[in-house]
Structures are given as C-alpha cells and as structure tokens.
C-alpha cells in the first residue's frame, strides 16, 4: 500500500528532477546488488517528507528517505509561520536541521533522483534511482509542487516577488501591493490583500481577464485597481498570489506528512493483533515484544531521549 501527500503535484510525481550525486555518509548497503529493503520509503525531502519519515522512524518502522536536494522550501530566504523556528532561519538551514533529526532516529538518507517506481509481485513497491535501489512495504510521495510563474515586469529573482499569500501577507500591512495574473485566483488574492493594506492593484500586463462575470463584478466592486495595460516596471512590493491550486504552507505540509506517517504505522504495526491473528499465532509472551526491528530498537536505546537506561533491569531486558 502506498500513501501520497496531498502536496504532491496533481499530474503525478513519481519522477523527480535534480542533480543526483553521491554524498559521503550515505548508507553503504545502497550499493549492493540486491535492493535495500525497508518498511517505508519516503520520496521527497521537504517539510512533508521529513515529517513523514520522522514519524515512521520514531514509530518503529525502518525508513528510507530519498530526495534529490533543493526544492521549494530550500529557496526560502527566511522562515515564517513555523512555530519554534526563528524567522532568520533560511530554508536550507531548516531542512538540514530536519534531516539531521530524522537520521538521528535511525532513518537512512539517500541523495538521489527517483526514476522508476513499480509494484513487485509480493505487493511491495520497488523504487529505482541513478544510484539507489529500494523495496518498501509502503511509499510516501512528498514531491511537493512547482509555483506557477506569471510574467512579471521584473526579474523573477527581484526582491519583493512573493508566492505565498498566507506566509507573507503580514509583511504587506500598509504597503502597496501588486498582484500579478489575470485568472480568478489573482482576483481573489487581490481582494484578500485588502485585509492588510488599502493599496492593491491587479496587473493584467496586457492580457484579457480570465475570471468569470461574477468574479469581475466582485473584484471591481472592491477598492482594487485593475491595470489592463502592459506593464514595463513597477515601484514597491509585488505579490504573486496562490496561483497553484492546492498551495500548501510549510506547517500544512508538515501536518500532511505526519498524517501519512501515522496512517502507515496503523497498517504496519505488530500490536495489537486481531483476533484472527491471535488464533493463527502461538501464545504471545514478553519475548515477542517490542514489535520493532532490532536495529531501530538499538538505535532508540542509544538516543539521548531514551529513558530505558535508567530503568531497573534495563541491561537484562536489552539482551533478551
């Protein structure tokens, strides 16, 4: 069974683009002729993928995280709306901290490009990359999305070009805002921005509006300027709204990743056994627990958060 995070692109997402390279510290078993076997494989190392891998690993399932590096979150110059993360944290810093946390709990990380994915005869999923071969019981697709780029009258890298209304609207209080685009999304973003500033214009840049009659009546009844002419330059802040359907912020992506990880745990966990499973099994004893792989059990006992080292008889129980 496989799970796909809602942040994955609507037109698929098995294939990732990027620059596959081998990095020091990657698991050696990935170079073996036989594919590495895991309970869970997570494709995508953004906020959703990292959170999914964090949950599945901490819940006792061997997990491989495969990502090609980069991604939308990596391009953030600073971080907003993520509780506990200071705003001076860059996207790369945020992702690297998350990756180190996931690896500290025992997940394996592969820096690679996934090029093939198919179901195996035994119902698992096989993932192939340029340097990676993995078979997993469950797969999380957390490949993110790509922003839809309008044609702004300034370089796309110009300071002040924003893509996330909910992330950045706070920055625009009492500031002039230009919304780029000619579809219904741009019109609605312009009206929403009136909650934060009284100076909002939609720049059609010479294109005909593609929103419907009702939206046209609505937007023109609001104090929003609609500039129909082609624009060669602007002064002030430019805001590009949520032009991608299903646009998710970092906290939303994290929540989706957590849901995917927990859902997989419900499917893969050993206990509680159903009545049918109990009838087919021998009598259960303490020796049958805990229901996590030995390598993750050892990793968990060595983690700084583990309390078993202080428990009476802990050394004996570790050797059972």
Secondary structure as GFF3:
##gff-version 3
##sequence-region A 1 320
A	DSSP	beta_strand	3	4	.	.	.	ID=ss1
A	DSSP	three_ten_helix	28	31	.	.	.	ID=ss2
A	DSSP	beta_strand	36	43	.	.	.	ID=ss3
A	DSSP	alpha_helix	47	58	.	.	.	ID=ss4
A	DSSP	beta_strand	63	67	.	.	.	ID=ss5
A	DSSP	three_ten_helix	73	75	.	.	.	ID=ss6
A	DSSP	alpha_helix	91	104	.	.	.	ID=ss7
A	DSSP	beta_strand	108	111	.	.	.	ID=ss8
A	DSSP	beta_strand	114	119	.	.	.	ID=ss9
A	DSSP	beta_strand	125	129	.	.	.	ID=ss10
A	DSSP	beta_strand	133	141	.	.	.	ID=ss11
A	DSSP	beta_strand	161	162	.	.	.	ID=ss12
A	DSSP	alpha_helix	165	168	.	.	.	ID=ss13
A	DSSP	three_ten_helix	169	172	.	.	.	ID=ss14
A	DSSP	beta_strand	177	180	.	.	.	ID=ss15
A	DSSP	alpha_helix	184	193	.	.	.	ID=ss16
A	DSSP	beta_strand	200	203	.	.	.	ID=ss17
A	DSSP	alpha_helix	213	221	.	.	.	ID=ss18
A	DSSP	beta_strand	224	227	.	.	.	ID=ss19
A	DSSP	beta_strand	237	239	.	.	.	ID=ss20
A	DSSP	alpha_helix	250	268	.	.	.	ID=ss21
A	DSSP	alpha_helix	275	280	.	.	.	ID=ss22
A	DSSP	three_ten_helix	286	288	.	.	.	ID=ss23
A	DSSP	alpha_helix	294	302	.	.	.	ID=ss24
A	DSSP	three_ten_helix	308	310	.	.	.	ID=ss25
A	DSSP	alpha_helix	314	319	.	.	.	ID=ss26
###
